[in-house]
Amino acid sequence: MRFVPTNCLREGMILADNLYNNYGELLLSGGLVLNDDYLKSIRRLKYNGIYIDDDISKDIPVLNLISETIKAKTVKGIRDVFIQSENGRKPSHKQIVSTKAMVEEIIEQILSREKLMVNVVDMKVFDDYTYYHSVNVAVLSIVIGVALGMERQELCELGYAALLHDIGKVFIKKDILNKPGKLNREEFEEMKKHSLLGCEHIKRGYGMSEISVLGILDHHERFDGNGYPNNIRENRISRFGRIISIVDVYDALTSDRPYRKGLLPAEAMEYIMASSGTLFDPELVQIFARKIAPYSVGSSVLLSNGNTAIVMENYEELCMRPRIRVYQEQGRDVEPYEIDLSDYRYLNITIVEVV
């Protein structure tokens, strides 16, 4: 299967996997042939793209780290928690248990697929950015935790903190949260309160451990001491805070927002790596870079020689040099063939962009 951006979808293409709406309900079943009505539904929900099956890619499996079913269920659950908090209500015991159970489900799937690099192509629903972002940050934070060798209980605490890291934003004025442009100084000072507000709110009835609460409080602290709310630096920042800060920025950079188009995963990874030692913990950046694939399996890429290919496999130690299947040469369709960019014979070929 391969990932096709929404604006490139055409009638007659075959949907490769189930597609869910922003309430976690099944929208379209895998195997359907796309028609005009289906395409309108996909565009209306503002998906950035979907996976399709075709002759070029039908034998390329895309193994997402967690299933779309679990992701959709967790998005719905976290939406309910945020809305309840926004309305001034504490979560019920049942809701807390349910949220923690979702984190445990995510952990179970990640541990079962521990050897996989993370496939970062993400079918976010644009209008539900906050909730999809929360789930993505939880998933990627747990990936780092697994790579660090954390025990299951610590992974649960990390995932729970990451899932609720932005809960404080429900207390920020909507015109600031949704402003389609750069915040002015006063607005930014108001926005900066969300980590402290979230921390204080979480203490009142969420059953969260102290280290998890610190992760929420610290997720905007910076390794060089120029973050907020406490301007602490290096190892004075909680480990959960240092992990969540990397993932939070990465997912935000790769997401479409009202005021800008999201960066490609490779571009966002370059930013994270360039900020190692200033914004982010260098050790954690190295781990993150090994686990997140800049070019996801199933994505189409343009090569420096003008050819176009589909990514087939990624390697942790050579994340910029995947195994690929070339299907166009200079814009002309050819009989597909495979090359491994990690092979020294192809060192003169690089990936220019995702197409």
C-alpha positions, 0 to 999 in steps of 0.5 A, a space after each residue: 500500500 502507499 500513502 496518497 495526499 488527499 488532493 491527489 486522490 482519484 475515483 477508482 483508487 482502492 482504499 487500503 485500510 479502514 478509515 475512521 471519522 473524528 468520533 472514532 466511528 468507521 467511515 469507510 472500510 478497507 477494500 472499497 473502490 473510491 467514488 465521488 461521494 467517498 472522496 467528498 467525505 474524505 475532503 470534508 473531514 480534511 484528512 491530509 491523505 489516505 493509504 491506497 492499494 495498487 499494483 505498484 505497492 500492493 505487496 508493501 505492508 505498512 505496519 503502523 505502531 498502533 492500530 487506527 482503531 485504538 487511535 480513534 478510540 483514544 482520540 474520542 476518549 481524550 476529547 471527552 476529558 478535555 470537554 469535561 474539563 473545559 466545562 469545569 467538571 472533574 473526570 469520574 473514576 470510570 473516566 480515569 480508569 478508561 483513560 489509563 486503560 487506553 494508555 495501556 493498550 497503546 503500550 501493549 501494541 508498541 511493545 509487540 512491535 518494538 523493533 519497528 521504526 515509527 511510521 509518521 504518516 498520520 491521517 489527522 483530522 484537521 479540525 480535531 488537531 488538539 486531540 490527535 496531537 495529544 494521542 500522537 505525543 503519547 504514542 511517540 513519548 512511549 516509543 522513547 520510553 521503551 527505547 530507554 528501557 522503562 518498566 511498564 509502570 513507568 511507561 504508563 505514567 509517561 503515557 498518561 502525562 503525555 496524553 494530558 500534557 495540553 489539558 491546560 489549554 482548555 483554560 486559555 481564551 479561544 481567540 488566542 488558541 485559534 488565532 490564525 497567525 503569530 501571537 503578540 507578546 501579551 497573547 503569548 504570555 497568556 498562552 504560556 500559562 497553560 502548562 502551569 494551569 494544566 498541572 494545577 488542574 491535574 492535581 485535582 482528581 486525575 489520579 496522576 503520580 507526581 512524576 507525571 504531573 511534573 512532565 506536564 508542568 515541564 513540557 515547555 522547559 528548554 535544555 538551555 534554560 530558556 523555556 517556561 514556566 520556571 526557566 530550569 535547565 538540563 537535568 533539573 527538567 524532569 525526564 518526562 518533561 524532556 521527553 514530551 518536549 521533543 515529541 510535542 514540537 515534532 508533532 506540532 511541526 508536522 501538523 497542518 495549522 490554520 496559519 501554515 502547512 505542516 513540515 515534512 517529517 524529514 524537515 521536522 527531524 532536521 529541526 529537532 536534531 539542530 536544536 539538540 543541546 539548546 532546546 532538547 536533551 541531546 541523548 534523547 534526541 539521538 534516541 528519537 532520531 533512531 526510532 522515527 523514520 523521516 521517510 515513512 514506508 508507503 510514501 512516494 519520494 523524489 530522488 536526486 536523479 529525477 526518479 520517483 520511488 516508494 519507500 519499502 523499508 527503513 533502517 535505524 542506523 541509516 534513517 535517511 537511506 531506506 530501501 525503495 522501489 523506483 516506479 518512474 524515471 524522469 516522470 515516465 512510468 517504468 517496470 518497478 525495480 528496487 534499490 537499497 540507498 544504504 548500499 555504497 553503490 547508490 551513495 550518489 542518490 539522495 531523497 530530495 522530497 516527499 511527493 
